[in-house]
Amino acid sequence: MKIKIIYLLAIVLTSCNQEEFLTIAPETSPSSANFFTNEDDFQQAVNGAYAPLRSIVNDRAWLLGEMRSDNTYFARNPLFGSTEQQEDIADFAIPSANGVTSNTHVLNQYRLDYLIISRTNQILLPIDEVEFSSEELKNNIKGQALFLRAYAYFELVRYFGSVPLHLTPVSNREEAALPLASNEEIYIQIIEDAKAAAQMLPPKSQQEPGRATSGAAKTLLANVFIVQKEWAQAESLLLEVVNSNEYTLMPDYNNAFSTSTANKNNMESVFEVQFIEDAGAGLSGSFLNSFIPRDISAEELGSITGTSNPQPLSGEGNNIPTPDIIAAYEEGDERKDASIDYITLGESPWKNGEYPYIKKYAKHHSIHGSHGMNWPIYRYSEVLLFLAEAQAEQGKEATIYLNMVRNRAGLDDYGAGGNILDGIYHERRVELAFENKRWFDLVRTGKAIQTMTAFGNSVFANPLDYYYPEGSEPRAHAFNTITELYPLPADEAALSPYF
């Protein structure tokens, strides 16, 4: 029997002795106007719509999300020089004028989300006019496209606030330049798309691994309602996910995350971005190497990656756990050792060279710089914490779901007398550490500016504690302008009269 698993540029059809990669037809040949004639065309197109997610989580999301927060920071290496574009994000020092910036990472995030939107619009416009072998298959493909478009706009609105709202394919230069839609307009569309996706998509047990499901769409929609403080609507959706019996916590937190070759889309996974360890197919990840402190020798790197051909890495380390997140774990919290480890670098310019690094993704793999660990977007533990928060905000008993997460981590039930919401926020921080959630949580709870101002003060007061070598210190303009939204990309502004 063949088990079909989606990988983001192709579907890998795995049988006993073969793998076949189905390629994506180029967008220019044939043209989108005549390409969509049967269900196979739409199947290829929706596979391609997933593809930008790989670049987003591999290269961008941890920069604009986690490293923007007090969970991670960069490790300064004055012998190397400056990786200014990345440091600017972490230091709230992105140069901007008239609401736009030249920062490359901001530009690429913006373009990748709109690439998803462009590809899903190409699917959604003609799909109702094409006959399928079954209505279930048509709904499945349409639901996936709607989920992906909703997710892309959810990223954009949280990063930038107002952005153009494209809902149909762009056929010429004039159509590409739209006015900025309001926050309200964008959220209305996200909700409409996610609601429709939740109705059209099958549950996880009936869907090909790796594809969006009804549970993923409901979780996304609940996330939107939580941002909007629509607690009752969020609670209703999350209870549906819990009562579906499609998900459960992995008994061991270590096993909530995939290895390079196994444990993918496990029973705790609600939605994750797919990677495969393969140097030639363009489907592998490299984010682990980005998270490694430097300069690191081949032998030192090999002790983390287990690769047969490790190579030394120089430069600056990124996404290095801060003293703040390390101190946030309670005594006995098993997630600390599962999430953070330490490596001593012989050539480090900092202290004695003993750096923390993100361990939860540090799974052994075969090839240097090419691994197959999937990236979690939504896990069942977050569903439970979302549900606890939605209930607590309504004055309901919320500890049952909070304690399910705590108990899995080896901790006792949440103590009586504390502020339950503070307990939930704390639990989100340590449970979801390094999954690109912290920055968005700080923003939606109104704590971003206060928290990051205090963090910046700590960095200036104790640079040695934040991976600055002796004699080095933060740039004078670091943490001077702490804002909740990113400026829009200047390269896109050059193409539009609206921003």
N, C-alpha and C positions, 0 to 999 in steps of 0.2 A: 504494500500500500504506500502511496506517495503522500508525504506530508508537505504541504506548501507553506513556506514561510516568506514573508515579505522582507526584502532588503531594499534600501531606499532608492537605488537607481535601477533595480531590476527585481524580479521575483526569482528566488533561488528554488528550483524544484529538486528536492533531494530524494533519491531512491537508494536502493542498496548499493549501486555502483556508479552513479553518475550525478553530475550537477550541470544544469543548463541555465545559462543566463539569457533572459529575454531582454533585448535592448530596447531603448526608447527611441522612437522615430524622431528625427530632427524636426524642430518646430517649423523650419523653412521648407521642408520637402517631405511630404506634400504640405501644402499650406493648411492652416487651421480651418480655412473656409471649406475645404473638401476632405479633410482627414477623417472626421468623425462620421463613419458610415455604419459601424457595427459595434457590438459590445466589446470586442477585443481592442478596438481603438481606444475606447474609454478606459479599459483596464490598464493599458499602457500609460495613458495620460495621468491617471490617478497615481500610478506608481511614481511617475515623475514629479507629481506635486508634493510627495513626501521628501524628495531629495534635498531641498534646501535646509530642512531641519538638521541634517547632519552637519552642514557647515555652521549653522547657528550654534549648536551645542558644543561642537568641537572647538570653535575658534572665537566665538563672540559672547555667548550668554554669560559665561563665568566672569568675563571682563566687565560687562555692563551691569551685571547683577551682583554676584557674590563679592567681587573685588571692589565694588562700590560701597560695600557695607563694612561693618566692624568685625566681620568674621574672617576675612582674609586681607592680605596686603602684599606688596611686592618686596623682594629681598634685594636691597640696593647693592650694586657691585661697581664701585668707582673705578676699578681697573678696566671695566668693560665700556663704561660710558653710560649714556642714558637711553632707555627705551621710552622716550618722552610721551608718545601717543598713549601707551598703556598707563604710565604713571599719571598722566593728566586725568584719566578716568578715576583712578583710585584716590587721587589727591583733590578732587573737585577743582581742578585747575584747567579745564578744557577751554582753550581760547575760543571766544565767540564774539560776534558782532551782529547787531540787528537780528538776533534770534537764530543765527546759523553758525555752524562750526565746520572746520576743515578736518576734524578728527576722522581718520580712516575707519576706525572700528564702528563709530556711530553710522557712518555712511554705509558700510557693508551690512550691518544689522538691518537698517532701513531697507536696503535693496533686496536682501534675502527674504524678508517678510513679504515684500511686494512681489517677489518672484513666485512665492506660494500663491498669493492672491491672483496673479496673472494666470497661472496654470489652472487654478480651480475655476476661475471665470470662464476659461476656454471650455471647460467641461460642463459647467452648469447652464450655459446658454443653449446649446443644442441638444442636451441629453433627452429631454422630454419628447423630441421629435423623432427619435431613433427607436426602432423596435428591438427589444431584448428577448432572450429566451424565457425569462421570467421577470415578474415585477420585483421579486425579492432581490435579484441581482442588480437591477437598475437602482433600487432604493439603497442598496449597500454602497454602490459606487457614488451615487449622489450624496449620501450621508457622509461618506469619507471626505468628499470635496467640501461640503458645508462645514464639517468639523475643522478641517485644516484652514479654511478661510476665517472662521471664527477665531481660531487660535492665533493666527497671524495678526489679525486686527487687535486682539487682546494684548499681544505683545506691543504693538505700535502705540496703542492708546496709553498704555502704562509707561512707556518710555518717553513719548513725545507729547501726549495730550491730544492736540488737534492735528490730524493728517488728512490727506485727500481720501475720499471714500469711493473707490472704484468697484463697481458691481457688474460690469460688463467688460468684455475684451476691448483693449485699446487698439484701434486700427490705424491711427495716424498721430502725428506730433501734437496736433491741437487737442485731441482727446486725452493725451497723457497729462496735460496741465489742468488740474481741477482745483477749485477753491478748497481751503481747509474746512473739513467738516467739524462740527462741534463735538465735544466729548459726548454729549447726550445722543447725537445722531449716530456716532460710532457704536456706542453701547447698545442702542436699539437694534442695530444690524447684527452685532455679535450675538445678542440674545435670540433674535429671530433665527439665525443660522444654527446656533447650538441647540435650540429647541427642536428644530426640524431634524437635525442630525440624530438627536436622542430618540426620535420616533422611527427613523428610517434604519438605523444601524442595528445589527444583531447583538446579542450579548457576547461576552468574551468566549464562552464555551462553544459558540456556534460561528465564531469568526476566525479567519486565518491569523495566526500569531503575528503580532506586530502592527496590525491594522487598527484603526480607530474602532471603538465599540460603543454601544449604547451607554455603558458604564463610564467610559471616558468622556463622552459628550455631556452626560449628567454632572460629572465631576467638574468639568470645565465651566458649565453653566452655573453650578453652585459657587464656584470660585468667583465668577462675575458678580453674582448676587451678594456674596460676602463683601467684595470691594464696595458695592453700592449700599451695603448695610441693610439689605433686604433679607433679614434673618429667617423669617418664616418660610419664604420660598426656598432659601438655601437648605434649611432643615428638611423640608419635604423631599427634595431631590436626593439629598445624602442618605436619608432613610431608605429610599428606593435602592440605592447602590448597596447599602448594608444588607437589606432584606433580600437582595437578589441571590445571595449565597454564591456569587461568582468569585468572591475574593476572601482572603483571610490573611492574617499576619504570618509571615514565616516565623517558626519558633525561635530561630537564632537570627539576630539582627544582621550578623555578617552575611547571611545568605539572602538578604533582601535584594542584593545587587548581583548582577550577572558576572560570571567570569569571562575570560576572553572567548571561550568556546562553548559554554554551557550555562544553565540556570537562567536562561533568557525568558522574558515574559512569564515569570513564575506566578504563583498564586497571589502574591502581594502586588504585582505589577498591574496598574490600571492603564498606563500608557507610557511607553518608553521608545526612544529613538534607537533604531537598529544599526548596529555595526557588525562587520565580520572581519576576522583576522585574515587578510589576504592582501599581499603587497601589490598585486597586479590589477585587481578588479576595480579599484577606486572606491571600495566600500568600507575600508578600515578607518579607525580613529587614531588620533595622536594626542588627545588632550592630556593624557597622563604625563607625557614628557613636558608639556607646558607648565605643569604644576610642580615640577621638581626643582628644589633649590640648586643653585649653581655657584661656582664652577664645580662640576662633578666628574670624577674619573669614570672610565668604562667599568672598572671593577665595582665602584660604589653604586653606579646606576644598575648594574646587573644584580646587585643584592636586592633591589626593589622590584625590577621587572622580570628577572629570571630568563632574559633573552640569551640566546647563544652567541649573539654578535653585538653586545652593547658597545656604544660609542660615547666618548666623553662629550659633555654638553657645557658650553660656556655662556656667558651673558648674565642676565638677571633672572632670578626665580620669580614666578608669579603665582597668585592664589595660595600664598603661604598662610597657614592658620595663625591667627593673632593670639597674643596672650589672653585677650578678652574671651574668645571662644573656648580656649583651653580651660580657663577658670570657670566657665559657665556650667560645666558638667558637675553634677552632684557626686559625692563619694559613693562608689559602688555602681555607678552608671556604666554598664557594659558597652555602651555606644562609644565611649571615649576611646578605648583601645581599638575598637573596630573602625573608627573614623580617622584617628590621628596616630602617626608613628613618628620616629625620629631617625635621622641619618646624620652621621658625623662626616664632614667633608674635609679632606686633608688640605685642599687648596682654597679654603674659604677665607674671605677677608673679614668675616664677622665673628667676634668672640672666639670661642673654641671650635666653631664650625658645626655645632650640633643644632640642626634645624628641625622643626616639625614639618611634616608634609601630610597631604591628604592620603589616607590609607584606604578608604572605602572603595576607591577605584583602582588601587594598586594591585591588580591581579597579574599573575605570571602569564607571559605570552611568548611567542616564538621569535618574532622578527622585531628588530630595533625600530622604533618609531611607527609601528603598525600593529594596532591591537583591535580586539573585537568586543570590548566591554560595551554593553548598551548603556544609554544615558536615561535615567528615570525622569520623566516629566511629572507624572502623578503616581504615587504609591497609596496603598490602602491605608497605611498609617496616617497619611494626610487627610484622607476621607474622614477617619475617625476624629482627628483633631479639628477639622473644619466643623464636623457635626457637634462636637463638644462646645466649640465657640458659638455656633449659631444658637444652641440651646441656652448657654450661659447668658448670652445677650438678651434673651427673652425671659430671664429669671427662672429658667427651668433647671432641674437637676442635670448636671453635665459631667459628673465625675466618672460615670461608668465607661465612657469612651476614652476619656483622658487616662484612666487607670489601665485600660487595655494596652495602651502604648507604653506607659510607665512600667507595668509589670513585665512586658516582654523584654524591657531593658534591664531587668533585675532590680527594679526599684519598688518600694512600698507604695501603697495608695497615696494619692495626694492628701496632705494633711488638712484637717478642718481648721477653719479660722483664717486661712489665707485668702487673698483675692484670687478667685478662680480664673479670671481672665488673665491676670499676670502669670498664673501657673500654666495656662494654655500657651501663651506667647513664649514663655520659657521653653516649654516642651517642644514647640515648633522649632525653636532655634537649634536645639541639640539633636532632635530627631531628624531634621531636614538639613542639617549643616552641610554646606558645599553642594547643595542641589539647586542653587540659584533662587532661593526663596526669601532670604533674609532682607534684601533691599526692598522688595515689593511689600513685605510685611511691615517694615518700618514706615514706608510711605502710606500705606492704607490705614495704619493705626495712628497716623499723625505724629510719629516719633522720629522721623528721619532727620530733621534739622537739629533737634536737641541731641539726639544720640551721636550723630556724626560730628557735631561741634565738640562734644566732649571727647570723642575719639581723636579728633585732630589735635586737641589740647594735650592729650596723652602722648601722641606721637612727637609733638614739639618738645614736651617736657622730658621725655625718656626715649630719644631716638634709638639708643642702643637696644632697648627692649623690642623695638619694631624693625629689627634686621638692618639698621644702619651701622656700618662699621665705625670704629673709633675715629673721631675727627670728621665724620660726615653728619649732615643734618638735613632735614626736609627743606625743600625750596621755599623761599620766603612767601610765595603766593599760594602755597598749598593750603587747602581748607579755607580759603578766603571767601569763596562764593559757593555756599552749599545750597543747592536747589534740588527740587524733587523731580524735575523733568530735564531731559537732554535737549540741547538746541537741535534744530533740524539740520540735515547735512547741506553744506554749502554747494556741493556739486549738483544736488537736486534743485536747489534754489536758483541756480543759474539757468535751469530749464523751465522754470515756472515763474509767472508774474505774481503768484499769490503768496510766496514766502521767500 
